[in-house]
Amino acid sequence: MIQTPILKPGPRQDGPHPDHAAAGRPQPSAPVVRIENLVKRYGAYVALHEIGFELKSGEVVAIIGPSGSGKSTLLRCVNQLEQPDGGCITVAGQRFEGGKEHSRAALDTLRRTVGMVFQSFNLFPHMTILRNVSIAQERVAGRSRKDAEDRAMHLLARVGLADKAGQYPARCSGGQQQRIAIARALALDPQIMLFDEPTSALDPELGLEVLAVMRELAESGMTMIVVTHEMRFAENVSDRVVVMADGRVIEEGPSRELMRDPKTERTQRFLHAVRDR
Amino acid sequence: MEALTQLARGVPWTIALTLTSFLLGALLGLGLCALRLSSSRVLRALATGAVLLLRSVPPVVWLFIIFFGIGFGYVQLPSFLAAMLGLALITAANMAEIYRGALSGVHRGQTEAAIALGLSPRHRFQDIVGPQMIRIALPSAATFAIGLLKDTSVASLIGVQDVAFQVNALAQRSFSGTGIFVIAALLYIALSLPIAALARWTDLRLRAKVAR
C-alpha cells in the first residue's frame, strides 16, 4: 500500500502578500471567485454558454460532467489560460472581463493568486524536482535561491517527496509527479488552487496518493476548484458540486445532497453511467 | 611530408571559419526563428522570404555575391570575413528552421505550466522552452554543422587559405593530385569526427537526465 503523506493543517498560506492587499482582500464570506455569464467560443462552436457560479474563500468545489462539457475550458478561463469571449470573472477582487486585453500586472497578480495542477502534470523534465518547485519563486516572487529552496523542501516534505528533491521528474511515478506538481503550484502561496482532472492520467492506485494530498489540502482550508471524474472525491471532500453538460451548468448544490439525490434527469444519467463502470 | 605541412596550414582556417560562422549563424537563427513565429504578418513574411532566399541559393554563389558584389566598389571585405558572413547567413536560415521544428516538439503543456506559474515570456523561453528546444535541435544542428564544415571549402574560391585552398595549390604544383585529394578527404573526416562525438556526448548526457 502506498504511504500517503500527512499534510499538517499548518499556517494558512492564502496570504496577504502586498499585491493582494492592494487589490483589497475579500472578506471571508465574500466570494473569492465570481463567474458571471461566461462565454467561450472556438470559431462557431460555443464551448461555454453564459456560465455563472461563485466560490467562497476556503470552499472546495468539484466540477463534474461528461467529456466535452466545458469543465476544463471553464477552469482554464479562471486563470486566463483561455481568454473568455464574454462575461466576467472576478478573482480576489480583480475583474477580468471577457473579450478584453488584460494588463501584464493584472495577469501577474492573477497567476500568483491562482495555482494550477494539470492532468498531464507538465513538470519541467530538464530540471530537478527541487528546481521545478523553486524556479517560479525566484523568477516571479523574487525570493533568493536559498529561501526558494527552503520553501520547496518544506513543500516536498508536505507531499511526502523530500527524498526525491535531487532527481529528475522522469525518475518518478505518475502519482509522485502529480504530487510534485501540487507542491510546485503551492510554492507561490496561491489563495486558490485549480485542479484539471489531476488523476485522470494515473492508474487508480497512484491516483489515490494524489487524492490524499488534495484531501488534506482541502482540510487545511485551501480554496479549490477541482475538475474531476472521481465521484467519491466529489461527494466526500468537496463542499459543493457543479455539474456541467454541453457548455452549461445543469445542476449545482451541496455535494452529498447532489450526488445522492440529483434533481435533473441529465445528472442522473451521467452519475448512473460513471458509477456503473 | 612537405605536402602534409602545407595542408595542415589550412586546418586552422577551416576550423575558424566553421566555428565562427556556425556560432554567429546559430545566434542569428534564433532571431530569424522568432521573426518567423512573430504575430506581425509583415515580419513573418519577411523572415520566411529571407529563409527561402538564403537556403535556395548555393553557398558559393552567396560568397561571390558578398565578396565581389557587395565588397566591390563599396567596402572591400577581407575574404575570411566575407566567407564567414555568407556562411553565417546560410547557417542562420537553416538553424531557424531547425529551431522551429524543435519548438513544435516541446510539449504545449510546458508553456501552459510556465504561464500558470506567472513566468514572464522571457523566462518562459529562457528557463523552460529554450533548453528543451535546444535539446531537440541538437542532432539536426550537429548534422548541419558537419555539412557546414565541408561547405567552408567554397571559401577557398574567394581566397581563404583553408584546407581546400591548400589542396588546390598542391595539386597544381605536384601533378600527383589523387594522393593529395585523398589526404584532404581524410583530413575533413578527421575534423568532422569531433563534432559528431561532441553532439553525441551532449545528447547522451542530456538524455540521461530526462530518460523515461
Interface residues (C-beta under 8 A of the other chain):
Chain A: N79 L81 L107 D108 R111 R112 V114 G115 M116 F118 S120 N122 L123 F124 P125 H126 I135 A136 R139 V140 Y168 P169 A170 A181 R184 A185 L188
Chain B: H107 G109 Q110 E112 A113 I115 A116 L117 G118 L119 S120 H123 D127 I128 P131 Q132 R135 L206 K209 V210 A211 R212
